[in-house]
């Protein structure tokens, strides 16, 4: 089998030597790369956010302004929006619950770390997948 393969290789080598050498055009690589770029272009769906960044900024400014206004400029006349509402029905199941302070600190730390990590991971995956 090896001798037969060597004979085939020799035949192909002689056939290749008898063929004329062809020169490629000067812009051969550019033509191939332009076809590759055209084929690589994807028709994937691009996603737009429902709420744009300027809209989020406006929402944060309004909420922040409302918080500042209510904390500094609260009127003494009537500080409640619902003065005649009885909240005992809502708070009565929770009167006997006493939470340990370390538990409350743990929950607060968990909430804070979640608020920090969500934007970090969102940015990481946005850059990784180029969404």
Secondary structure, 3 states (H helix, E strand, C coil): CHHHHHHHHHHHHHHHHHCCCCCCCCCHHHHHHHHHHHHHCCCCCCCCCCCCHHHHHHHHHHHHHHHHHHHHCCCCCCCCCCCCCCCHHHHHHHCCCCCCHHHHHHHHHHHHHHHHHHHHHHHHHHHHHCC
